[in-house]
Amino acid sequence: MRLILLSGGSGKRLWPLSNDTRSKQFLKVLEGASNEKQSMVQRVWKQLKNVGLVDSAIIATSKMQRDMIHSQLGVDVPLIMEPERRDTFPAIVLAASYLYSIQNVSEEETVVVLPVDPFVHDHFFEKIKELEKVLSESNAELALIGVKPTYPASKYGYIVPKEISKVNSFITVNRFIEKPNHEIAQKIIDMNALWNCGVFAFKLKFLIEKLVERSIPLNYDELVQNYEDLPKISFDYEVVEKAQHIVALPYEGYWKDLGTWNTLTEEMATTQLGKGVLSDDTENTHLINELDIPVTVIGVKDVVVAASPDGILVANKASSPNIKDLIGGFNQPPMYEERIWGWSRVLDYAKYDDGNEMVTKRICILKNKNSSYHYHNLRDEVWTIVRGEGELALDEYITRVKAGDIIHLPAGKKHGIKALSDLEFVEVQTGIGISDEDFTRHYFKWEDVIAHFSKSKAKVIL
């Protein structure tokens, strides 16, 4: 059995903490076994280890989330990275082609696709192991896991059964109903409908045949080069709803989608994260504050207050799922990012009448981590070291830097830095057309940087 975990989306219903690089699955607001804060993806990866499935799993994601996953799970976690975001059908096809043409996985192997962020107990992943047997017994094209509903929810999709076998553990699927109203939800629950939790399995051969029918390349490298030609559509619409024989395995354990503030706060480790005060007369209220200024919440009920460099949200918990529609017009880049080497936070941005721009960032590189060795074409930078010590690589030399040092980096000047202790600096970027795409990278590993300078006539002053 092979697992493909889908890690995508921007989680806009959890704005302002979530953005394009820090989606909901990366928010460290849950409580781990040792009372440490953990994210949804960290929780799920640990659960896969607990049930012996982690060695069979790969994560399909975007380039924007690579550093976040490596930062939270480690650099050895296997990733399949989309060249661009194109919905779940292209992402799953790309992962399947990797299994088929790079890892030479048998066409008879069972492949299970699931979200990277379900909030479940370990037993849920034990249930996933049963899908291989279900596919074999049913001869179905697809086998799903359906959660037995605990109430008539209108926020989930439903699996409506055709029949329930008294002999087998699975049901035969008749149709799918997406987010019905309360009345319809109750009616189909009475018909033994299940919540669709986005988990499905198939034999690799099933999807490979679909790719052949559509003249989609089976070779992974070729598919990467032609990725933009794949239809931008969900796997549900393109494959699942067109399948002729689908079964579902009912699951009666705990399951929750933490995709909105009202559901996430129900599972948070504490009612307050960050600076601020919740008065004694607040009820069922949560404060999540990532800013360096305190937030005070007094005398409110059923409210979530979330503050980050990307914005501030004050919402009634029941109404919080509507946020996605309200922030649709926001078009600013992420103001806070976690990277494999640390984190960065935008402090200020300005665009002047002559077209010049200025971006000020606070950047932290963790001890023994380093940036890449790179240069920019469109911007100048000035770094002011405010904490810690590091090794700075420039065109002509490698030298030590410490708090109080100021480094000027004009466009075209190659540079990189390694932290000898946790290192913080303020970076001021100036230029026209400032963009995170304006990078030409030469080396990612610091030992490669050292080797480069050792072979050249440059000075190494350490």
C-alpha positions in Angstrom: 0.0 0.0 0.0 1.2 3.5 -0.9 -0.2 6.7 0.6 -0.4 10.1 -1.1 -1.1 13.0 1.3 -2.4 16.1 -0.3 -1.0 19.3 1.1 -2.3 22.4 -0.7 -4.6 25.3 -0.4 -4.2 28.6 1.4 -6.7 27.9 4.2 -8.4 31.3 3.7 -11.1 30.4 6.3 -8.3 30.6 8.9 -7.1 34.1 7.8 -5.1 36.0 9.0 -2.9 33.2 10.4 -3.0 31.2 7.2 -1.7 32.3 3.8 -0.3 30.8 0.6 2.9 29.6 2.3 1.5 28.8 5.7 -1.8 27.0 5.1 -4.0 25.8 7.9 -2.2 22.5 8.3 1.0 24.3 9.5 -0.6 26.4 12.3 0.9 25.3 15.6 -2.2 25.6 17.8 -2.8 22.0 18.8 -1.4 20.2 21.8 1.0 17.4 21.5 1.6 14.4 23.8 4.3 16.3 25.8 2.2 19.5 25.9 4.2 21.1 23.1 2.4 23.0 20.4 2.0 21.1 17.2 0.4 21.6 13.8 -2.1 19.4 12.0 0.5 18.0 9.6 2.9 17.2 12.5 0.0 15.4 14.3 -0.9 13.4 11.2 2.7 12.4 10.4 3.2 11.2 14.0 0.0 9.2 13.8 1.2 7.5 10.5 4.4 6.5 12.4 2.3 5.1 15.3 0.4 2.8 12.9 3.4 1.8 10.7 2.4 3.7 7.6 4.9 6.6 7.4 7.4 4.7 5.2 4.7 4.2 2.6 3.7 7.8 2.5 4.6 10.7 0.2 3.3 14.3 0.4 2.1 16.0 -2.8 2.4 19.8 -2.4 3.5 23.0 -4.0 7.0 24.6 -4.1 5.6 27.4 -1.8 5.0 24.8 1.0 8.3 22.9 0.6 10.2 24.8 3.3 7.3 24.7 5.7 7.0 20.9 5.5 10.8 20.4 5.8 10.8 22.8 8.8 8.1 20.9 10.6 8.7 17.3 9.6 12.3 17.2 8.6 14.2 17.3 5.3 13.9 13.6 4.7 10.1 13.6 4.2 9.4 12.5 0.6 7.7 15.3 -1.4 6.2 15.4 -4.9 6.1 19.1 -5.8 3.7 20.6 -8.4 5.4 23.0 -10.8 2.3 25.2 -10.3 -1.0 24.8 -8.4 -3.6 23.1 -10.6 -6.2 21.4 -8.2 -6.3 17.8 -6.9 -6.6 15.9 -10.2 -3.2 17.1 -11.6 -1.6 16.7 -8.1 -2.7 13.1 -7.8 -1.8 12.3 -11.4 1.7 13.7 -10.8 2.2 11.6 -7.7 0.9 8.5 -9.4 3.3 9.0 -12.3 6.2 9.3 -9.8 5.2 6.0 -8.1 4.8 4.3 -11.5 7.8 5.6 -13.5 10.4 6.6 -10.8 9.7 4.2 -8.0 8.5 1.3 -10.3 5.6 0.5 -8.1 3.5 -2.4 -9.3 0.2 -1.6 -11.2 -1.5 -3.9 -8.7 -0.4 -1.8 -5.7 -3.2 -0.1 -3.7 -2.8 3.7 -3.6 -4.6 5.6 -0.9 -5.1 9.4 -1.2 -6.0 11.5 1.8 -5.8 15.1 3.1 -2.7 15.9 5.1 -4.8 17.5 8.0 -7.7 15.3 9.3 -8.2 15.6 13.0 -8.7 11.9 14.0 -7.5 9.3 16.4 -4.9 6.6 15.5 -7.7 4.2 14.8 -8.7 6.1 11.7 -5.3 5.2 10.1 -5.8 1.6 11.1 -9.0 1.7 9.2 -7.2 3.0 6.1 -5.2 -0.3 6.1 -8.5 -2.1 5.4 -9.0 -0.4 2.1 -6.7 -2.8 0.3 -8.8 -5.7 1.4 -12.0 -3.9 0.5 -10.8 -3.2 -3.1 -9.9 -6.9 -3.5 -13.2 -8.2 -2.1 -15.5 -5.7 -4.0 -13.6 -5.5 -7.3 -14.6 -1.8 -7.2 -12.7 0.9 -9.1 -12.5 3.1 -6.0 -12.9 2.4 -2.2 -13.7 5.3 0.0 -13.8 5.9 3.8 -17.1 7.4 5.0 -17.6 8.8 8.5 -20.9 7.9 10.2 -22.5 11.3 10.9 -23.1 12.5 14.4 -25.4 15.4 13.3 -27.0 16.7 10.0 -24.0 18.9 9.0 -24.4 21.2 6.0 -20.7 21.9 5.7 -19.7 18.4 4.6 -20.3 16.3 1.5 -22.2 13.0 1.8 -21.9 9.5 0.4 -25.3 8.0 -0.3 -25.4 4.2 -0.4 -27.0 2.1 -3.0 -27.1 -0.9 -0.7 -25.6 -2.1 2.5 -24.2 -5.6 2.5 -25.0 -7.8 5.5 -22.0 -10.0 4.6 -19.3 -7.4 3.8 -18.0 -4.5 5.8 -18.5 -2.0 3.0 -21.4 -0.3 1.2 -22.0 0.2 -2.5 -22.1 3.9 -3.4 -25.1 5.3 -5.2 -24.3 9.0 -5.4 -22.7 12.0 -3.8 -24.4 15.0 -2.3 -22.3 18.1 -1.7 -23.1 20.3 1.4 -26.9 19.8 1.6 -29.1 22.0 3.8 -30.0 20.8 7.3 -33.3 19.2 6.2 -31.8 17.2 3.3 -28.9 16.2 5.4 -31.2 14.6 8.0 -33.1 12.8 5.3 -30.0 11.2 3.7 -28.6 10.4 7.1 -31.8 8.4 7.7 -30.8 6.6 4.5 -27.5 5.6 6.1 -25.5 8.3 4.2 -21.9 8.9 5.4 -19.8 12.1 5.6 -17.2 12.1 2.7 -13.9 12.7 4.4 -11.8 12.9 1.2 -10.1 9.5 1.6 -10.2 7.1 -1.4 -8.2 4.1 -2.6 -7.6 2.5 -6.0 -5.2 0.1 -7.7 -2.4 2.1 -9.5 -3.5 0.3 -12.7 -6.9 2.1 -12.5 -5.4 5.6 -12.7 -2.6 4.6 -15.2 -5.4 3.4 -17.6 -7.1 6.8 -17.2 -4.0 8.6 -18.1 -3.5 6.4 -21.2 -7.1 7.1 -22.2 -6.5 10.9 -21.9 -3.0 10.7 -23.6 -1.4 12.1 -20.4 2.3 11.2 -20.2 3.1 8.3 -17.8 6.7 9.4 -17.4 7.2 11.6 -14.4 9.8 13.9 -15.9 7.8 14.4 -19.1 4.7 15.1 -17.0 6.5 17.8 -15.0 7.5 19.5 -18.2 3.9 19.5 -19.5 2.1 20.0 -16.2 0.4 23.2 -17.4 -1.5 21.2 -20.0 -3.3 19.1 -17.4 -6.9 20.2 -16.7 -7.3 22.4 -13.6 -10.0 20.3 -12.0 -10.6 18.3 -8.9 -10.1 14.5 -8.8 -13.7 14.2 -7.5 -15.1 15.7 -10.6 -12.7 14.3 -13.1 -12.5 10.7 -11.8 -14.6 9.8 -8.8 -18.0 11.0 -10.1 -17.4 9.2 -13.4 -16.5 5.9 -11.9 -19.0 3.0 -12.4 -18.3 1.0 -9.3 -17.5 2.7 -6.0 -17.7 1.3 -2.5 -17.2 2.9 0.9 -16.0 1.6 4.2 -17.9 3.1 7.2 -15.9 4.6 10.0 -17.5 5.3 13.4 -14.6 6.9 15.3 -13.7 10.5 15.9 -13.2 12.7 12.8 -13.3 16.4 12.4 -12.3 18.9 9.7 -10.5 21.8 11.3 -10.9 24.1 8.4 -12.7 27.0 10.1 -12.1 29.0 13.2 -15.1 27.6 15.0 -14.0 24.0 14.5 -10.3 24.7 15.1 -10.8 26.5 18.4 -12.7 23.5 19.7 -9.5 21.5 19.6 -6.9 24.2 20.5 -4.6 23.6 23.4 -5.5 26.8 25.1 -7.8 29.8 24.9 -5.0 32.2 24.4 -1.8 32.2 22.4 0.4 35.3 22.3 0.4 38.7 24.1 -2.9 39.9 25.6 -5.6 39.5 28.1 -8.9 37.6 28.1 -11.1 39.1 30.9 -12.8 36.8 33.3 -16.2 37.6 31.9 -15.4 36.4 28.4 -17.2 33.1 27.4 -16.1 30.6 24.8 -13.7 33.1 23.4 -10.2 32.5 21.9 -7.3 34.9 21.4 -4.5 34.1 19.0 -2.0 36.9 18.7 1.3 36.8 16.7 2.0 40.5 16.9 4.4 42.1 19.4 1.6 44.3 20.8 -0.9 43.1 23.4 -4.6 42.5 22.5 -7.2 42.9 25.2 -10.6 41.2 24.9 -13.3 42.1 27.4 -16.8 40.7 28.1 -17.6 39.0 24.8 -19.1 35.6 24.1 -18.4 33.0 21.3 -15.8 35.2 19.6 -12.4 34.5 18.0 -9.8 37.2 17.8 -6.8 36.4 15.6 -4.0 38.9 14.9 -0.9 38.4 12.7 1.2 40.5 10.3 -1.3 39.6 7.6 -4.2 41.2 9.4 -6.6 41.2 12.3 -9.9 39.2 12.6 -12.7 39.7 15.1 -15.5 37.3 14.5 -18.4 35.5 16.0 -17.4 31.8 15.9 -20.5 30.7 14.1 -20.0 33.3 11.4 -16.3 32.8 11.0 -16.6 30.4 8.0 -17.8 33.3 5.9 -14.4 35.0 6.0 -13.3 33.4 2.8 -15.9 35.4 0.8 -15.1 38.7 2.6 -11.3 38.7 2.0 -11.4 37.6 -1.6 -10.3 41.0 -2.8 -7.2 41.0 -0.6 -4.1 40.7 -2.9 -1.1 41.2 -0.6 1.8 38.8 -0.5 2.3 36.7 2.7 3.6 38.9 5.5 4.9 36.0 7.7 6.7 32.9 6.4 8.3 29.9 8.1 11.2 28.6 6.1 13.5 25.6 6.6 16.2 28.0 8.0 13.9 30.1 10.2 11.3 32.7 9.6 10.7 36.2 8.1 8.1 38.9 8.9 7.3 41.9 6.7 7.5 45.1 8.9 6.7 47.7 6.3 6.1 48.2 2.6 6.0 51.4 0.5 5.7 52.2 -3.2 6.8 55.7 -4.3 5.6 57.9 -7.2 8.7 57.1 -9.3 7.9 53.4 -9.1 10.6 52.5 -6.5 9.6 50.2 -3.8 10.8 49.6 -0.2 10.2 46.4 1.8 11.5 46.1 5.4 11.7 42.6 6.9 12.7 41.1 10.2 14.5 37.8 9.6 15.6 35.1 12.0 18.0 32.3 10.9 18.1 29.5 13.5 21.4 28.2 14.9 23.4 26.1 12.4 21.0 26.9 9.6 21.8 29.0 6.6 20.3 30.9 3.7 21.2 29.9 0.1 24.2 31.6 -1.6 22.5 33.8 -4.2 22.1 37.2 -5.7 19.2 39.5 -6.8 18.9 41.4 -10.1 16.2 44.0 -9.2 16.9 45.1 -5.7 19.5 46.4 -3.3 19.5 45.2 0.3 20.9 46.6 3.6 21.1 44.2 6.6 21.4 45.4 10.1 22.4 42.5 12.5 20.4 42.9 15.7 21.1 39.6 17.6 23.5 36.7 17.4 26.5 35.8 15.3 27.0 34.3 11.9 29.3 33.6 8.9 28.7 36.0 6.0 29.7 34.9 2.5 30.2 37.7 -0.1 31.7 37.9 -3.5 35.2 38.4 -2.2 35.3 36.8 1.2 33.7 34.9 4.1 33.7 36.7 7.4 32.1 36.8 10.9 29.2 39.1 11.6 27.6 40.0 14.9 24.9 42.3 16.5 25.5 45.9 15.4 27.1 45.1 12.0 25.6 46.7 8.8 26.0 44.9 5.5 25.3 46.6 2.1 24.2 44.3 -0.7 23.8 46.0 -4.1 21.9 44.2 -6.9 24.1 41.5 -8.4 26.3 40.9 -5.3 26.4 37.2 -4.4 25.7 36.6 -0.7 24.6 34.1 1.9 24.7 33.7 5.7 24.9 31.0 8.3 23.9 31.4 11.9 26.4 30.3 14.6 23.7 31.2 17.1 20.1 32.2 16.6 20.7 35.2 14.3 18.2 38.1 13.7 18.6 41.0 11.3 16.5 43.7 9.7 16.6 43.7 5.9 15.6 46.7 3.9 15.0 46.0 0.2 14.8 48.9 -2.3 14.3 48.8 -6.1 11.7 48.5 -8.8 9.7 45.3 -9.3 10.7 43.7 -5.9 9.6 40.1 -6.0 10.3 36.8 -4.2 11.0 35.4 -7.7 14.1 37.6 -8.1 16.6 35.0 -6.9 19.5 33.4 -8.7 20.7 30.7 -6.3 24.2 29.0 -6.6 24.4 26.8 -3.5 22.0 25.6 -0.8 24.4 23.8 1.5 26.9 25.8 3.5 29.6 23.2 3.0 29.3 23.8 -0.7 29.7 27.5 -0.1 32.8 26.9 1.9 34.2 24.6 -0.8 33.5 27.2 -3.4 35.5 29.8 -1.5 38.3 27.4 -0.7 38.9 26.7 -4.4 38.9 30.4 -5.3 41.2 33.2 -4.5 38.7 34.6 -2.1 39.5 35.2 1.5 38.1 33.1 4.3 38.3 35.1 7.5 36.7 33.1 10.4 
